[in-house]
Amino acid sequence: MSTPPRLRRTGPLDLAIPLLVVGVLAYALLRANYDSLPPLGWLVPAPMLALAVAEFVAARRVRAAVRHDPNGRPMAALVIARCVALGKASSIVGAAVVGAAIALLARVLPESSTVTAADHDSRVGALLLASAVLMAAAGLLLERAGIDPGSDDHRSADRRE
């Protein structure tokens, strides 16, 4: 019987690849089609910001459960594993949206002083960038919160990185 594959920690390359790929594709699409798009709504960054806040809260709770903090409530191992997987996915999606937001800003900032729609979209793009960075950071924190600091896997993972 073989052992199941282990989930490895998200590293810088895991975040850089989606950031660059999505950023380049979004910039190419925006260069070709920006003039035909409607202005971005102010609520575009809100779901990512809400998810980031929820993940920061969950990371604190998971960390307390994993470290057996006397003030922390116990959590089932499966719930902790799901939180770790959610954190990994959120950090990668957050990095991809960071790439898209940078592409948006690169496209609209040069025209923001003369075009009203570009000025509006640059403000929304800046909020989107901030929300995406927070979501990526919250995802990484949530992923790492589920690692037991006393486990052999934690020490061997630190040596590999």
C-alpha positions in Angstrom: 0.0 0.0 0.0 1.5 3.3 -1.0 1.2 6.5 1.1 -1.0 9.3 -0.2 0.8 12.3 -1.6 1.4 15.1 0.9 0.3 18.6 0.4 3.3 20.8 0.3 3.4 24.4 1.5 2.8 27.2 -0.9 6.1 28.8 -1.9 7.1 32.0 -3.8 7.1 30.3 -7.2 3.6 28.9 -6.6 2.4 32.5 -6.2 4.7 34.1 -8.9 3.5 31.9 -11.7 -0.3 32.7 -11.5 0.6 36.4 -10.8 2.7 36.6 -14.0 0.5 34.5 -16.3 -2.8 36.2 -15.3 -1.2 39.6 -15.3 0.2 39.2 -18.8 -3.1 37.8 -20.2 -5.2 40.5 -18.4 -2.9 43.2 -19.8 -3.2 41.9 -23.3 -7.0 41.6 -23.1 -7.3 45.1 -21.5 -5.1 46.6 -24.2 -7.4 45.2 -26.9 -10.8 45.7 -25.2 -10.7 48.3 -22.5 -12.5 50.9 -24.5 -15.6 48.6 -24.9 -15.8 47.7 -21.1 -18.2 49.5 -18.7 -16.6 51.2 -15.7 -15.8 48.9 -12.8 -18.1 49.0 -9.8 -16.9 50.0 -6.4 -18.0 46.7 -4.9 -15.7 44.6 -7.1 -13.0 44.2 -4.3 -15.6 43.6 -1.5 -15.8 39.8 -1.8 -12.1 39.4 -1.6 -11.8 41.7 1.3 -14.6 39.9 3.2 -12.9 36.5 2.5 -9.5 37.9 3.7 -11.0 39.1 7.0 -12.7 35.7 7.5 -9.5 33.9 6.8 -7.5 36.0 9.2 -10.1 35.1 11.9 -10.1 31.4 10.9 -6.3 31.4 11.0 -6.2 32.6 14.5 -8.7 29.9 15.6 -6.9 27.2 13.7 -3.6 28.2 15.2 -5.0 28.1 18.7 -6.5 24.7 18.1 -3.3 23.2 16.6 -1.1 24.6 19.4 -3.6 23.5 22.1 -3.9 27.0 23.4 -5.9 26.9 26.7 -8.2 29.6 25.5 -8.7 28.0 22.1 -11.6 25.8 21.2 -10.8 22.3 19.8 -11.3 21.7 16.1 -11.7 18.4 14.2 -8.7 17.4 12.2 -10.7 17.4 9.0 -11.9 20.9 9.5 -8.2 22.0 10.1 -7.2 20.2 6.9 -10.0 21.9 4.9 -8.9 25.3 6.3 -5.3 24.6 5.2 -6.6 23.7 1.7 -8.7 26.8 1.6 -5.7 28.9 2.6 -3.6 27.4 -0.1 -6.3 28.0 -2.8 -6.9 31.6 -1.6 -3.3 32.5 -1.7 -2.9 31.3 -5.3 -6.2 33.0 -6.4 -5.1 36.2 -4.5 -1.8 36.2 -6.4 -3.6 35.8 -9.7 -5.9 38.7 -8.9 -2.9 40.8 -7.9 -1.6 40.1 -11.4 -4.9 41.2 -12.9 -5.1 44.3 -10.8 -1.5 45.3 -11.7 -2.4 44.8 -15.4 -5.5 47.0 -14.9 -3.5 49.7 -13.2 -0.8 49.6 -15.9 -3.5 50.1 -18.5 -5.5 52.9 -16.9 -3.0 54.9 -14.9 -1.4 56.6 -17.9 -4.8 57.9 -18.9 -6.2 58.6 -15.4 -5.4 62.3 -15.5 -7.3 62.9 -18.7 -10.1 60.3 -18.9 -12.7 60.2 -16.2 -13.4 56.5 -16.6 -9.7 55.6 -16.4 -9.5 57.7 -13.2 -12.4 55.9 -11.7 -11.1 52.4 -12.7 -7.6 53.3 -11.4 -9.2 53.9 -7.9 -11.2 50.7 -8.1 -8.0 48.9 -9.3 -6.0 50.1 -6.4 -8.7 48.8 -4.0 -8.7 45.5 -5.9 -5.0 45.3 -5.6 -5.1 45.9 -1.9 -7.9 43.4 -1.4 -6.0 40.8 -3.4 -2.8 41.3 -1.5 -4.7 40.9 1.8 -6.4 37.8 0.5 -3.1 36.2 -0.5 -1.6 37.0 2.8 -4.6 35.7 4.7 -4.5 32.5 2.7 -0.8 32.0 3.5 -1.4 32.6 7.1 -4.4 30.2 7.2 -2.3 27.5 5.4 0.5 27.8 7.9 -1.7 28.0 10.9 -2.6 24.4 10.4 1.0 23.2 10.8 1.8 21.7 14.2 5.1 23.4 15.3 6.1 20.3 17.2 5.7 17.8 14.4 8.5 16.1 12.5 6.8 17.1 9.2 7.1 20.8 10.2 10.8 20.6 10.9 11.5 18.7 7.7 9.4 21.1 5.6 11.5 24.0 7.0 14.7 22.3 5.9 13.4 21.8 2.4 12.3 25.4 1.8 
